[in-house]
Amino acid sequence: MAYMISDECIQCGACADACPVEAIAEGDGKYVINADTCIECGACAEACPVSAPQQA
């Protein structure tokens, strides 16, 4: 199941920089993950300082 970014997101961009398939973009108030593009690698979760990306 694809990752989703929780409301804990601080919009630092670390997750987007870490994503190898560029599935993460800046959204309204937090970053968002395109579930169709996400390969569930977990790179975003590892890079996030506040653990906002979580498996849905």
Biopython code that builds the backbone (N, CA, C, O; Angstrom):
import numpy as np
from Bio.PDB.StructureBuilder import StructureBuilder

atoms = [
    (1, "MET", "N", (0.833, -1.173, 0.000)),
    (1, "MET", "CA", (0.000, 0.000, 0.000)),
    (1, "MET", "C", (0.886, 1.248, 0.000)),
    (1, "MET", "O", (1.902, 1.287, 0.694)),
    (2, "ALA", "N", (0.515, 2.236, -0.753)),
    (2, "ALA", "CA", (1.317, 3.452, -0.890)),
    (2, "ALA", "C", (1.412, 4.215, 0.428)),
    (2, "ALA", "O", (0.589, 4.039, 1.327)),
    (3, "TYR", "N", (2.418, 5.054, 0.522)),
    (3, "TYR", "CA", (2.585, 5.910, 1.690)),
    (3, "TYR", "C", (1.681, 7.123, 1.561)),
    (3, "TYR", "O", (1.312, 7.530, 0.459)),
    (4, "MET", "N", (1.331, 7.695, 2.708)),
    (4, "MET", "CA", (0.585, 8.949, 2.776)),
    (4, "MET", "C", (1.310, 9.842, 3.768)),
    (4, "MET", "O", (1.990, 9.351, 4.670)),
    (5, "ILE", "N", (1.169, 11.141, 3.606)),
    (5, "ILE", "CA", (1.827, 12.081, 4.507)),
    (5, "ILE", "C", (0.790, 12.639, 5.472)),
    (5, "ILE", "O", (-0.238, 13.176, 5.060)),
    (6, "SER", "N", (1.075, 12.504, 6.755)),
    (6, "SER", "CA", (0.142, 12.944, 7.798)),
    (6, "SER", "C", (0.223, 14.458, 7.996)),
    (6, "SER", "O", (1.056, 15.146, 7.407)),
    (7, "ASP", "N", (-0.668, 14.942, 8.840)),
    (7, "ASP", "CA", (-0.694, 16.368, 9.153)),
    (7, "ASP", "C", (0.510, 16.821, 9.966)),
    (7, "ASP", "O", (0.668, 18.015, 10.221)),
    (8, "GLU", "N", (1.363, 15.882, 10.378)),
    (8, "GLU", "CA", (2.586, 16.224, 11.100)),
    (8, "GLU", "C", (3.609, 16.903, 10.179)),
    (8, "GLU", "O", (4.602, 17.447, 10.661)),
    (9, "CYS", "N", (3.381, 16.877, 8.877)),
    (9, "CYS", "CA", (4.296, 17.436, 7.874)),
    (9, "CYS", "C", (4.645, 18.891, 8.186)),
    (9, "CYS", "O", (3.767, 19.714, 8.444)),
    (10, "ILE", "N", (5.944, 19.191, 8.156)),
    (10, "ILE", "CA", (6.419, 20.558, 8.397)),
    (10, "ILE", "C", (6.891, 21.224, 7.107)),
    (10, "ILE", "O", (7.507, 22.288, 7.146)),
    (11, "GLN", "N", (6.606, 20.608, 5.977)),
    (11, "GLN", "CA", (6.916, 21.136, 4.647)),
    (11, "GLN", "C", (8.397, 21.444, 4.448)),
    (11, "GLN", "O", (8.749, 22.472, 3.869)),
    (12, "CYS", "N", (9.258, 20.558, 4.924)),
    (12, "CYS", "CA", (10.697, 20.789, 4.773)),
    (12, "CYS", "C", (11.208, 20.315, 3.417)),
    (12, "CYS", "O", (12.252, 20.775, 2.954)),
    (13, "GLY", "N", (10.475, 19.392, 2.772)),
    (13, "GLY", "CA", (10.873, 18.899, 1.458)),
    (13, "GLY", "C", (11.823, 17.726, 1.464)),
    (13, "GLY", "O", (12.216, 17.246, 0.401)),
    (14, "ALA", "N", (12.204, 17.250, 2.640)),
    (14, "ALA", "CA", (13.147, 16.131, 2.714)),
    (14, "ALA", "C", (12.589, 14.889, 2.036)),
    (14, "ALA", "O", (13.328, 14.155, 1.379)),
    (15, "CYS", "N", (11.305, 14.651, 2.189)),
    (15, "CYS", "CA", (10.685, 13.469, 1.586)),
    (15, "CYS", "C", (10.719, 13.546, 0.061)),
    (15, "CYS", "O", (11.030, 12.562, -0.610)),
    (16, "ALA", "N", (10.401, 14.703, -0.471)),
    (16, "ALA", "CA", (10.398, 14.874, -1.933)),
    (16, "ALA", "C", (11.800, 14.693, -2.499)),
    (16, "ALA", "O", (11.970, 14.090, -3.558)),
    (17, "ASP", "N", (12.790, 15.208, -1.806)),
    (17, "ASP", "CA", (14.178, 15.058, -2.258)),
    (17, "ASP", "C", (14.624, 13.603, -2.220)),
    (17, "ASP", "O", (15.448, 13.187, -3.035)),
    (18, "ALA", "N", (14.090, 12.826, -1.286)),
    (18, "ALA", "CA", (14.504, 11.431, -1.119)),
    (18, "ALA", "C", (13.778, 10.470, -2.055)),
    (18, "ALA", "O", (14.252, 9.356, -2.275)),
    (19, "CYS", "N", (12.657, 10.873, -2.602)),
    (19, "CYS", "CA", (11.838, 9.968, -3.416)),
    (19, "CYS", "C", (12.502, 9.664, -4.759)),
    (19, "CYS", "O", (12.736, 10.579, -5.550)),
    (20, "PRO", "N", (12.811, 8.385, -5.029)),
    (20, "PRO", "CA", (13.508, 8.034, -6.265)),
    (20, "PRO", "C", (12.636, 8.092, -7.520)),
    (20, "PRO", "O", (13.159, 8.094, -8.634)),
    (21, "VAL", "N", (11.309, 8.140, -7.349)),
    (21, "VAL", "CA", (10.420, 8.176, -8.516)),
    (21, "VAL", "C", (9.643, 9.492, -8.611)),
    (21, "VAL", "O", (8.695, 9.600, -9.389)),
    (22, "GLU", "N", (10.041, 10.483, -7.824)),
    (22, "GLU", "CA", (9.431, 11.814, -7.832)),
    (22, "GLU", "C", (7.921, 11.763, -7.664)),
    (22, "GLU", "O", (7.182, 12.434, -8.383)),
    (23, "ALA", "N", (7.467, 10.951, -6.696)),
    (23, "ALA", "CA", (6.037, 10.792, -6.440)),
    (23, "ALA", "C", (5.498, 11.806, -5.439)),
    (23, "ALA", "O", (4.303, 11.800, -5.139)),
    (24, "ILE", "N", (6.360, 12.676, -4.916)),
    (24, "ILE", "CA", (5.958, 13.594, -3.852)),
    (24, "ILE", "C", (6.042, 15.031, -4.345)),
    (24, "ILE", "O", (7.034, 15.450, -4.940)),
    (25, "ALA", "N", (4.967, 15.776, -4.080)),
    (25, "ALA", "CA", (4.917, 17.181, -4.502)),
    (25, "ALA", "C", (4.363, 18.027, -3.359)),
    (25, "ALA", "O", (3.684, 17.526, -2.464)),
    (26, "GLU", "N", (4.668, 19.311, -3.412)),
    (26, "GLU", "CA", (4.170, 20.226, -2.397)),
    (26, "GLU", "C", (2.669, 20.416, -2.606)),
    (26, "GLU", "O", (2.210, 20.705, -3.711)),
    (27, "GLY", "N", (1.918, 20.245, -1.518)),
    (27, "GLY", "CA", (0.474, 20.410, -1.573)),
    (27, "GLY", "C", (0.043, 21.615, -0.759)),
    (27, "GLY", "O", (0.852, 22.485, -0.437)),
    (28, "ASP", "N", (-1.215, 21.655, -0.438)),
    (28, "ASP", "CA", (-1.774, 22.760, 0.335)),
    (28, "ASP", "C", (-1.591, 22.489, 1.827)),
    (28, "ASP", "O", (-2.396, 21.785, 2.435)),
    (29, "GLY", "N", (-0.556, 23.036, 2.402)),
    (29, "GLY", "CA", (-0.282, 22.872, 3.831)),
    (29, "GLY", "C", (0.609, 21.704, 4.189)),
    (29, "GLY", "O", (1.103, 21.634, 5.314)),
    (30, "LYS", "N", (0.831, 20.780, 3.261)),
    (30, "LYS", "CA", (1.721, 19.647, 3.479)),
    (30, "LYS", "C", (2.070, 19.036, 2.134)),
    (30, "LYS", "O", (1.425, 19.322, 1.125)),
    (31, "TYR", "N", (3.090, 18.196, 2.126)),
    (31, "TYR", "CA", (3.452, 17.497, 0.903)),
    (31, "TYR", "C", (2.477, 16.341, 0.687)),
    (31, "TYR", "O", (1.897, 15.820, 1.639)),
    (32, "VAL", "N", (2.304, 15.949, -0.569)),
    (32, "VAL", "CA", (1.390, 14.850, -0.898)),
    (32, "VAL", "C", (2.117, 13.840, -1.773)),
    (32, "VAL", "O", (3.015, 14.185, -2.540)),
    (33, "ILE", "N", (1.701, 12.574, -1.636)),
    (33, "ILE", "CA", (2.300, 11.483, -2.400)),
    (33, "ILE", "C", (1.303, 10.983, -3.424)),
    (33, "ILE", "O", (0.154, 10.693, -3.091)),
    (34, "ASN", "N", (1.740, 10.881, -4.670)),
    (34, "ASN", "CA", (0.911, 10.328, -5.736)),
    (34, "ASN", "C", (0.935, 8.810, -5.576)),
    (34, "ASN", "O", (1.956, 8.173, -5.835)),
    (35, "ALA", "N", (-0.182, 8.234, -5.151)),
    (35, "ALA", "CA", (-0.258, 6.796, -4.875)),
    (35, "ALA", "C", (-0.022, 5.953, -6.124)),
    (35, "ALA", "O", (0.444, 4.818, -6.022)),
    (36, "ASP", "N", (-0.334, 6.487, -7.291)),
    (36, "ASP", "CA", (-0.133, 5.739, -8.530)),
    (36, "ASP", "C", (1.344, 5.638, -8.909)),
    (36, "ASP", "O", (1.746, 4.720, -9.625)),
    (37, "THR", "N", (2.144, 6.580, -8.429)),
    (37, "THR", "CA", (3.569, 6.612, -8.752)),
    (37, "THR", "C", (4.424, 5.982, -7.648)),
    (37, "THR", "O", (5.498, 5.447, -7.926)),
    (38, "CYS", "N", (3.957, 6.042, -6.411)),
    (38, "CYS", "CA", (4.697, 5.534, -5.261)),
    (38, "CYS", "C", (5.041, 4.049, -5.425)),
    (38, "CYS", "O", (4.182, 3.237, -5.770)),
    (39, "ILE", "N", (6.312, 3.710, -5.173)),
    (39, "ILE", "CA", (6.756, 2.311, -5.269)),
    (39, "ILE", "C", (6.940, 1.690, -3.885)),
    (39, "ILE", "O", (7.480, 0.591, -3.760)),
    (40, "GLU", "N", (6.492, 2.392, -2.856)),
    (40, "GLU", "CA", (6.501, 1.885, -1.485)),
    (40, "GLU", "C", (7.887, 1.506, -0.979)),
    (40, "GLU", "O", (8.041, 0.520, -0.259)),
    (41, "CYS", "N", (8.887, 2.282, -1.353)),
    (41, "CYS", "CA", (10.261, 1.967, -0.964)),
    (41, "CYS", "C", (10.599, 2.429, 0.456)),
    (41, "CYS", "O", (11.518, 1.894, 1.077)),
    (42, "GLY", "N", (9.857, 3.423, 0.976)),
    (42, "GLY", "CA", (10.098, 3.908, 2.321)),
    (42, "GLY", "C", (11.165, 4.985, 2.441)),
    (42, "GLY", "O", (11.470, 5.422, 3.551)),
    (43, "ALA", "N", (11.737, 5.419, 1.334)),
    (43, "ALA", "CA", (12.785, 6.448, 1.385)),
    (43, "ALA", "C", (12.262, 7.738, 2.001)),
    (43, "ALA", "O", (12.989, 8.419, 2.724)),
    (44, "CYS", "N", (11.025, 8.072, 1.726)),
    (44, "CYS", "CA", (10.438, 9.296, 2.267)),
    (44, "CYS", "C", (10.333, 9.224, 3.790)),
    (44, "CYS", "O", (10.642, 10.189, 4.488)),
    (45, "ALA", "N", (9.899, 8.078, 4.293)),
    (45, "ALA", "CA", (9.753, 7.897, 5.736)),
    (45, "ALA", "C", (11.103, 7.967, 6.445)),
    (45, "ALA", "O", (11.203, 8.512, 7.544)),
    (46, "GLU", "N", (12.127, 7.422, 5.822)),
    (46, "GLU", "CA", (13.467, 7.456, 6.410)),
    (46, "GLU", "C", (14.030, 8.864, 6.441)),
    (46, "GLU", "O", (14.768, 9.210, 7.363)),
    (47, "ALA", "N", (13.696, 9.689, 5.449)),
    (47, "ALA", "CA", (14.251, 11.026, 5.339)),
    (47, "ALA", "C", (13.517, 12.059, 6.195)),
    (47, "ALA", "O", (14.084, 13.098, 6.531)),
    (48, "CYS", "N", (12.275, 11.784, 6.544)),
    (48, "CYS", "CA", (11.444, 12.773, 7.238)),
    (48, "CYS", "C", (11.851, 12.931, 8.708)),
    (48, "CYS", "O", (11.942, 11.944, 9.438)),
    (49, "PRO", "N", (12.096, 14.182, 9.143)),
    (49, "PRO", "CA", (12.494, 14.409, 10.544)),
    (49, "PRO", "C", (11.341, 14.301, 11.534)),
    (49, "PRO", "O", (11.583, 14.223, 12.739)),
    (50, "VAL", "N", (10.084, 14.293, 11.061)),
    (50, "VAL", "CA", (8.941, 14.221, 11.977)),
    (50, "VAL", "C", (8.065, 12.984, 11.720)),
    (50, "VAL", "O", (6.948, 12.906, 12.233)),
    (51, "SER", "N", (8.548, 12.042, 10.949)),
    (51, "SER", "CA", (7.836, 10.790, 10.655)),
    (51, "SER", "C", (6.440, 11.006, 10.067)),
    (51, "SER", "O", (5.503, 10.282, 10.402)),
    (52, "ALA", "N", (6.307, 12.003, 9.192)),
    (52, "ALA", "CA", (5.009, 12.287, 8.576)),
    (52, "ALA", "C", (4.595, 11.229, 7.527)),
    (52, "ALA", "O", (3.424, 10.850, 7.498)),
    (53, "PRO", "N", (5.506, 10.745, 6.674)),
    (53, "PRO", "CA", (5.075, 9.713, 5.725)),
    (53, "PRO", "C", (4.825, 8.387, 6.442)),
    (53, "PRO", "O", (5.682, 7.898, 7.178)),
    (54, "GLN", "N", (3.670, 7.825, 6.225)),
    (54, "GLN", "CA", (3.304, 6.565, 6.850)),
    (54, "GLN", "C", (2.586, 5.697, 5.829)),
    (54, "GLN", "O", (1.923, 6.204, 4.924)),
    (55, "GLN", "N", (2.723, 4.384, 5.982)),
    (55, "GLN", "CA", (2.021, 3.487, 5.070)),
    (55, "GLN", "C", (0.529, 3.593, 5.334)),
    (55, "GLN", "O", (0.078, 3.576, 6.479)),
    (56, "ALA", "N", (-0.228, 3.703, 4.244)),
    (56, "ALA", "CA", (-1.687, 3.857, 4.358)),
    (56, "ALA", "C", (-2.345, 2.526, 4.681)),
    (56, "ALA", "O", (-3.566, 2.458, 4.814)),
]
sb = StructureBuilder()
sb.init_structure("model")
sb.init_model(0)
sb.init_chain("A")
sb.init_seg("    ")
for serial, (resi, resn, name, xyz) in enumerate(atoms, 1):
    if name == "N":
        sb.init_residue(resn, " ", resi, " ")
    sb.init_atom(name, np.array(xyz, "f"), 0.0, 1.0, " ", f" {name:<3s}", serial, name[0])
structure = sb.get_structure()
